[in-house]
Amino acid sequence: MDHNAKPPPEDADAATWMIHRLATEDGSATYKRRAATVEPVNGQLKERTCLRRFARRGRTACQAELELAGLVLNLRKFCRLDPRLRAAALAA
């Protein structure tokens, strides 16, 4: 890590900013935490809903498809819950 690196210019693209952020100690630590927090969720989503690639084009369409897949995954988990836990979750 280059602790003395200057930040990129204000008009730099997102990839350049991300490279700079990851080169910092704080950015590197934040990215390492991602492996334990975000990636398992993405892995479950891909594995359990077979979401390997998006069927539609465009950011809005892909976002809608991802949200639908997440909803399906959560509903499937909810339906597998013990009926007493399900009732308590609905009452809350």
Distance bins in CASP14 RR format, pairs under 12 A and 6 or more apart:
PFRMAT RR
TARGET T0000
AUTHOR 0000-0000-0000
RMODE 2
METHOD distances of the structure
MODEL  1
1 19 0 0 0 0 0 1 0 0 0 0 0
1 20 0 0 0 0 0 1 0 0 0 0 0
1 21 0 0 0 0 0 1 0 0 0 0 0
1 22 0 0 0 0 1 0 0 0 0 0 0
1 23 1 0 1 0 0 0 0 0 0 0 0
1 24 1 0 0 1 0 0 0 0 0 0 0
1 25 1 0 0 1 0 0 0 0 0 0 0
1 26 0 0 0 0 0 1 0 0 0 0 0
1 27 0 0 0 0 1 0 0 0 0 0 0
1 28 1 0 0 1 0 0 0 0 0 0 0
1 29 0 0 0 0 0 1 0 0 0 0 0
1 31 0 0 0 0 0 1 0 0 0 0 0
2 19 0 0 0 0 0 1 0 0 0 0 0
2 20 0 0 0 0 1 0 0 0 0 0 0
2 22 0 0 0 0 0 1 0 0 0 0 0
2 23 1 0 1 0 0 0 0 0 0 0 0
2 24 0 0 0 0 1 0 0 0 0 0 0
2 25 0 0 0 0 0 1 0 0 0 0 0
2 28 0 0 0 0 0 1 0 0 0 0 0
3 20 0 0 0 0 0 1 0 0 0 0 0
3 23 0 0 0 0 1 0 0 0 0 0 0
3 24 1 0 0 1 0 0 0 0 0 0 0
3 25 1 0 0 1 0 0 0 0 0 0 0
3 26 0 0 0 0 0 1 0 0 0 0 0
3 27 0 0 0 0 0 1 0 0 0 0 0
3 28 0 0 0 0 0 1 0 0 0 0 0
4 23 0 0 0 0 0 1 0 0 0 0 0
4 24 0 0 0 0 0 1 0 0 0 0 0
4 25 0 0 0 0 0 1 0 0 0 0 0
5 16 0 0 0 0 0 1 0 0 0 0 0
5 19 0 0 0 0 1 0 0 0 0 0 0
5 20 1 0 0 1 0 0 0 0 0 0 0
5 21 0 0 0 0 0 1 0 0 0 0 0
5 22 0 0 0 0 0 1 0 0 0 0 0
5 23 1 0 1 0 0 0 0 0 0 0 0
5 24 0 0 0 0 1 0 0 0 0 0 0
5 25 0 0 0 0 0 1 0 0 0 0 0
6 12 0 0 0 0 0 1 0 0 0 0 0
6 16 0 0 0 0 0 1 0 0 0 0 0
6 20 0 0 0 0 1 0 0 0 0 0 0
6 23 0 0 0 0 0 1 0 0 0 0 0
6 24 0 0 0 0 0 1 0 0 0 0 0
7 16 0 0 0 0 1 0 0 0 0 0 0
7 17 0 0 0 0 1 0 0 0 0 0 0
7 19 0 0 0 0 0 1 0 0 0 0 0
7 20 1 0 1 0 0 0 0 0 0 0 0
7 21 0 0 0 0 1 0 0 0 0 0 0
7 23 0 0 0 0 0 1 0 0 0 0 0
7 24 0 0 0 0 1 0 0 0 0 0 0
8 14 0 0 0 0 0 1 0 0 0 0 0
8 15 0 0 0 0 1 0 0 0 0 0 0
8 16 1 0 1 0 0 0 0 0 0 0 0
8 17 1 0 0 1 0 0 0 0 0 0 0
8 18 0 0 0 0 1 0 0 0 0 0 0
8 19 0 0 0 0 1 0 0 0 0 0 0
8 20 1 0 1 0 0 0 0 0 0 0 0
8 21 0 0 0 0 1 0 0 0 0 0 0
8 23 0 0 0 0 0 1 0 0 0 0 0
9 16 0 0 0 0 1 0 0 0 0 0 0
9 17 0 0 0 0 1 0 0 0 0 0 0
9 20 0 0 0 0 0 1 0 0 0 0 0
10 16 0 0 0 0 0 1 0 0 0 0 0
10 17 0 0 0 0 1 0 0 0 0 0 0
11 17 0 0 0 0 0 1 0 0 0 0 0
12 18 0 0 0 0 1 0 0 0 0 0 0
12 19 0 0 0 0 1 0 0 0 0 0 0
12 20 1 0 0 1 0 0 0 0 0 0 0
12 21 0 0 0 0 0 1 0 0 0 0 0
13 19 0 0 0 0 1 0 0 0 0 0 0
13 20 0 0 0 0 0 1 0 0 0 0 0
14 20 0 0 0 0 0 1 0 0 0 0 0
14 21 0 0 0 0 0 1 0 0 0 0 0
15 21 0 0 0 0 0 1 0 0 0 0 0
15 22 0 0 0 0 0 1 0 0 0 0 0
16 22 0 0 0 0 0 1 0 0 0 0 0
16 23 0 0 0 0 0 1 0 0 0 0 0
17 23 0 0 0 0 0 1 0 0 0 0 0
17 24 0 0 0 0 0 1 0 0 0 0 0
17 27 0 0 0 0 0 1 0 0 0 0 0
18 24 0 0 0 0 0 1 0 0 0 0 0
18 27 0 0 0 0 1 0 0 0 0 0 0
18 28 0 0 0 0 0 1 0 0 0 0 0
18 30 0 0 0 0 0 1 0 0 0 0 0
18 31 0 0 0 0 1 0 0 0 0 0 0
19 27 0 0 0 0 0 1 0 0 0 0 0
19 28 0 0 0 0 0 1 0 0 0 0 0
19 31 0 0 0 0 0 1 0 0 0 0 0
20 26 0 0 0 0 0 1 0 0 0 0 0
20 27 0 0 0 0 1 0 0 0 0 0 0
20 28 0 0 0 0 0 1 0 0 0 0 0
21 27 1 0 1 0 0 0 0 0 0 0 0
21 28 0 0 0 0 1 0 0 0 0 0 0
21 29 0 0 0 0 0 1 0 0 0 0 0
21 30 0 0 0 0 1 0 0 0 0 0 0
21 31 0 0 0 0 1 0 0 0 0 0 0
22 28 1 0 0 1 0 0 0 0 0 0 0
22 29 0 0 0 0 0 1 0 0 0 0 0
22 30 0 0 0 0 1 0 0 0 0 0 0
22 31 1 0 1 0 0 0 0 0 0 0 0
22 32 0 0 0 0 0 1 0 0 0 0 0
22 34 0 0 0 0 0 1 0 0 0 0 0
23 31 0 0 0 0 0 1 0 0 0 0 0
24 30 0 0 0 0 1 0 0 0 0 0 0
24 31 0 0 0 0 0 1 0 0 0 0 0
25 31 0 0 0 0 0 1 0 0 0 0 0
25 32 0 0 0 0 0 1 0 0 0 0 0
26 32 0 0 0 0 0 1 0 0 0 0 0
26 33 0 0 0 0 0 1 0 0 0 0 0
27 33 0 0 0 0 1 0 0 0 0 0 0
27 34 0 0 0 0 0 1 0 0 0 0 0
28 34 0 0 0 0 0 1 0 0 0 0 0
28 35 0 0 0 0 0 1 0 0 0 0 0
29 35 0 0 0 0 0 1 0 0 0 0 0
30 36 0 0 0 0 0 1 0 0 0 0 0
30 37 0 0 0 0 0 1 0 0 0 0 0
30 38 0 0 0 0 0 1 0 0 0 0 0
31 37 0 0 0 0 0 1 0 0 0 0 0
31 38 0 0 0 0 0 1 0 0 0 0 0
31 39 0 0 0 0 0 1 0 0 0 0 0
32 38 0 0 0 0 0 1 0 0 0 0 0
32 39 0 0 0 0 0 1 0 0 0 0 0
33 39 0 0 0 0 0 1 0 0 0 0 0
34 40 0 0 0 0 0 1 0 0 0 0 0
34 41 0 0 0 0 0 1 0 0 0 0 0
34 42 0 0 0 0 1 0 0 0 0 0 0
35 41 0 0 0 0 0 1 0 0 0 0 0
35 42 0 0 0 0 0 1 0 0 0 0 0
35 43 0 0 0 0 0 1 0 0 0 0 0
38 44 0 0 0 0 0 1 0 0 0 0 0
38 45 0 0 0 0 0 1 0 0 0 0 0
39 45 0 0 0 0 0 1 0 0 0 0 0
39 46 0 0 0 0 0 1 0 0 0 0 0
40 46 0 0 0 0 0 1 0 0 0 0 0
40 47 0 0 0 0 0 1 0 0 0 0 0
40 48 0 0 0 0 0 1 0 0 0 0 0
41 47 0 0 0 0 0 1 0 0 0 0 0
41 48 0 0 0 0 0 1 0 0 0 0 0
41 49 0 0 0 0 0 1 0 0 0 0 0
41 66 0 0 0 0 0 1 0 0 0 0 0
41 69 0 0 0 0 0 1 0 0 0 0 0
41 70 0 0 0 0 1 0 0 0 0 0 0
41 73 0 0 0 0 1 0 0 0 0 0 0
41 74 0 0 0 0 0 1 0 0 0 0 0
41 77 0 0 0 0 0 1 0 0 0 0 0
42 48 0 0 0 0 0 1 0 0 0 0 0
42 49 0 0 0 0 0 1 0 0 0 0 0
42 51 0 0 0 0 1 0 0 0 0 0 0
42 52 0 0 0 0 0 1 0 0 0 0 0
42 66 0 0 0 0 1 0 0 0 0 0 0
42 69 0 0 0 0 0 1 0 0 0 0 0
42 70 0 0 0 0 0 1 0 0 0 0 0
42 73 0 0 0 0 0 1 0 0 0 0 0
43 49 0 0 0 0 1 0 0 0 0 0 0
43 50 0 0 0 0 0 1 0 0 0 0 0
43 51 0 0 0 0 1 0 0 0 0 0 0
43 52 0 0 0 0 0 1 0 0 0 0 0
43 69 0 0 0 0 0 1 0 0 0 0 0
43 70 0 0 0 0 0 1 0 0 0 0 0
43 73 0 0 0 0 0 1 0 0 0 0 0
44 50 0 0 0 0 0 1 0 0 0 0 0
44 51 0 0 0 0 0 1 0 0 0 0 0
44 69 0 0 0 0 0 1 0 0 0 0 0
44 70 0 0 0 0 1 0 0 0 0 0 0
44 72 0 0 0 0 0 1 0 0 0 0 0
44 73 1 0 0 1 0 0 0 0 0 0 0
44 74 0 0 0 0 0 1 0 0 0 0 0
44 76 0 0 0 0 0 1 0 0 0 0 0
44 77 0 0 0 0 1 0 0 0 0 0 0
45 51 1 0 1 0 0 0 0 0 0 0 0
45 52 0 0 0 0 0 1 0 0 0 0 0
45 65 0 0 0 0 0 1 0 0 0 0 0
45 66 1 0 0 1 0 0 0 0 0 0 0
45 67 0 0 0 0 0 1 0 0 0 0 0
45 68 0 0 0 0 0 1 0 0 0 0 0
45 69 1 0 1 0 0 0 0 0 0 0 0
45 70 1 0 0 1 0 0 0 0 0 0 0
45 71 0 0 0 0 0 1 0 0 0 0 0
45 72 0 0 0 0 1 0 0 0 0 0 0
45 73 1 0 1 0 0 0 0 0 0 0 0
45 74 0 0 0 0 1 0 0 0 0 0 0
45 76 0 0 0 0 0 1 0 0 0 0 0
45 77 0 0 0 0 0 1 0 0 0 0 0
46 52 1 0 0 1 0 0 0 0 0 0 0
46 53 0 0 0 0 0 1 0 0 0 0 0
46 54 0 0 0 0 0 1 0 0 0 0 0
46 66 0 0 0 0 0 1 0 0 0 0 0
46 69 0 0 0 0 1 0 0 0 0 0 0
46 70 0 0 0 0 0 1 0 0 0 0 0
46 73 0 0 0 0 0 1 0 0 0 0 0
47 69 0 0 0 0 0 1 0 0 0 0 0
47 73 0 0 0 0 1 0 0 0 0 0 0
48 69 0 0 0 0 1 0 0 0 0 0 0
48 70 0 0 0 0 1 0 0 0 0 0 0
48 72 0 0 0 0 1 0 0 0 0 0 0
48 73 1 0 1 0 0 0 0 0 0 0 0
48 74 0 0 0 0 0 1 0 0 0 0 0
48 75 0 0 0 0 0 1 0 0 0 0 0
48 76 1 0 0 1 0 0 0 0 0 0 0
48 77 0 0 0 0 1 0 0 0 0 0 0
48 80 0 0 0 0 0 1 0 0 0 0 0
49 65 0 0 0 0 0 1 0 0 0 0 0
49 66 0 0 0 0 1 0 0 0 0 0 0
49 67 0 0 0 0 0 1 0 0 0 0 0
49 68 0 0 0 0 1 0 0 0 0 0 0
49 69 1 0 1 0 0 0 0 0 0 0 0
49 70 1 0 0 1 0 0 0 0 0 0 0
49 71 0 0 0 0 1 0 0 0 0 0 0
49 72 1 0 1 0 0 0 0 0 0 0 0
49 73 1 0 1 0 0 0 0 0 0 0 0
49 74 0 0 0 0 0 1 0 0 0 0 0
49 75 0 0 0 0 0 1 0 0 0 0 0
49 76 0 0 0 0 1 0 0 0 0 0 0
49 77 0 0 0 0 0 1 0 0 0 0 0
50 69 0 0 0 0 1 0 0 0 0 0 0
50 72 0 0 0 0 0 1 0 0 0 0 0
50 73 0 0 0 0 0 1 0 0 0 0 0
51 62 0 0 0 0 0 1 0 0 0 0 0
51 65 1 0 0 1 0 0 0 0 0 0 0
51 66 1 0 0 1 0 0 0 0 0 0 0
51 67 0 0 0 0 0 1 0 0 0 0 0
51 68 0 0 0 0 1 0 0 0 0 0 0
51 69 1 0 1 0 0 0 0 0 0 0 0
51 70 0 0 0 0 1 0 0 0 0 0 0
51 72 0 0 0 0 1 0 0 0 0 0 0
51 73 0 0 0 0 1 0 0 0 0 0 0
52 65 0 0 0 0 0 1 0 0 0 0 0
52 69 0 0 0 0 0 1 0 0 0 0 0
53 62 0 0 0 0 1 0 0 0 0 0 0
53 65 0 0 0 0 1 0 0 0 0 0 0
53 66 0 0 0 0 0 1 0 0 0 0 0
53 69 0 0 0 0 0 1 0 0 0 0 0
54 60 0 0 0 0 0 1 0 0 0 0 0
54 61 1 0 0 1 0 0 0 0 0 0 0
54 62 1 0 1 0 0 0 0 0 0 0 0
54 63 0 0 0 0 1 0 0 0 0 0 0
54 64 0 0 0 0 1 0 0 0 0 0 0
54 65 1 0 1 0 0 0 0 0 0 0 0
54 66 1 0 0 1 0 0 0 0 0 0 0
54 67 0 0 0 0 0 1 0 0 0 0 0
54 68 0 0 0 0 0 1 0 0 0 0 0
54 69 0 0 0 0 1 0 0 0 0 0 0
55 61 0 0 0 0 1 0 0 0 0 0 0
55 62 0 0 0 0 1 0 0 0 0 0 0
55 64 0 0 0 0 0 1 0 0 0 0 0
55 65 1 0 0 1 0 0 0 0 0 0 0
55 66 0 0 0 0 0 1 0 0 0 0 0
55 68 0 0 0 0 0 1 0 0 0 0 0
55 69 0 0 0 0 0 1 0 0 0 0 0
56 62 1 0 0 1 0 0 0 0 0 0 0
56 63 0 0 0 0 1 0 0 0 0 0 0
56 64 1 0 0 1 0 0 0 0 0 0 0
56 65 1 0 1 0 0 0 0 0 0 0 0
56 66 0 0 0 0 0 1 0 0 0 0 0
56 68 0 0 0 0 0 1 0 0 0 0 0
57 63 0 0 0 0 0 1 0 0 0 0 0
57 64 0 0 0 0 0 1 0 0 0 0 0
57 65 0 0 0 0 0 1 0 0 0 0 0
58 64 0 0 0 0 1 0 0 0 0 0 0
58 65 0 0 0 0 1 0 0 0 0 0 0
58 66 0 0 0 0 0 1 0 0 0 0 0
59 65 0 0 0 0 0 1 0 0 0 0 0
59 66 0 0 0 0 0 1 0 0 0 0 0
60 66 0 0 0 0 0 1 0 0 0 0 0
60 67 0 0 0 0 0 1 0 0 0 0 0
61 67 0 0 0 0 0 1 0 0 0 0 0
61 68 0 0 0 0 0 1 0 0 0 0 0
62 68 0 0 0 0 0 1 0 0 0 0 0
62 69 0 0 0 0 0 1 0 0 0 0 0
63 69 0 0 0 0 0 1 0 0 0 0 0
63 70 0 0 0 0 0 1 0 0 0 0 0
64 70 0 0 0 0 0 1 0 0 0 0 0
64 71 0 0 0 0 0 1 0 0 0 0 0
65 71 0 0 0 0 0 1 0 0 0 0 0
65 72 0 0 0 0 0 1 0 0 0 0 0
66 72 0 0 0 0 0 1 0 0 0 0 0
66 73 0 0 0 0 0 1 0 0 0 0 0
67 73 0 0 0 0 0 1 0 0 0 0 0
67 74 0 0 0 0 0 1 0 0 0 0 0
68 74 0 0 0 0 0 1 0 0 0 0 0
68 75 0 0 0 0 0 1 0 0 0 0 0
69 75 0 0 0 0 0 1 0 0 0 0 0
69 76 0 0 0 0 0 1 0 0 0 0 0
70 76 0 0 0 0 1 0 0 0 0 0 0
70 77 0 0 0 0 1 0 0 0 0 0 0
70 78 0 0 0 0 0 1 0 0 0 0 0
71 77 0 0 0 0 0 1 0 0 0 0 0
71 78 0 0 0 0 0 1 0 0 0 0 0
72 78 0 0 0 0 0 1 0 0 0 0 0
72 79 0 0 0 0 0 1 0 0 0 0 0
73 79 0 0 0 0 0 1 0 0 0 0 0
73 80 0 0 0 0 0 1 0 0 0 0 0
74 80 0 0 0 0 0 1 0 0 0 0 0
74 81 0 0 0 0 0 1 0 0 0 0 0
74 89 0 0 0 0 0 1 0 0 0 0 0
75 81 0 0 0 0 0 1 0 0 0 0 0
75 86 0 0 0 0 0 1 0 0 0 0 0
77 85 0 0 0 0 0 1 0 0 0 0 0
77 86 0 0 0 0 0 1 0 0 0 0 0
77 89 0 0 0 0 0 1 0 0 0 0 0
78 85 0 0 0 0 1 0 0 0 0 0 0
78 86 1 0 0 1 0 0 0 0 0 0 0
78 87 0 0 0 0 0 1 0 0 0 0 0
78 88 0 0 0 0 0 1 0 0 0 0 0
78 89 1 0 0 1 0 0 0 0 0 0 0
78 90 0 0 0 0 1 0 0 0 0 0 0
79 85 0 0 0 0 0 1 0 0 0 0 0
79 86 1 0 0 1 0 0 0 0 0 0 0
79 89 0 0 0 0 0 1 0 0 0 0 0
80 86 0 0 0 0 1 0 0 0 0 0 0
81 87 0 0 0 0 1 0 0 0 0 0 0
81 88 0 0 0 0 1 0 0 0 0 0 0
81 89 1 0 0 1 0 0 0 0 0 0 0
81 90 0 0 0 0 0 1 0 0 0 0 0
82 88 0 0 0 0 1 0 0 0 0 0 0
82 89 0 0 0 0 0 1 0 0 0 0 0
83 89 0 0 0 0 0 1 0 0 0 0 0
83 90 0 0 0 0 0 1 0 0 0 0 0
84 90 0 0 0 0 0 1 0 0 0 0 0
84 91 0 0 0 0 0 1 0 0 0 0 0
85 91 0 0 0 0 0 1 0 0 0 0 0
85 92 0 0 0 0 0 1 0 0 0 0 0
86 92 0 0 0 0 0 1 0 0 0 0 0
END
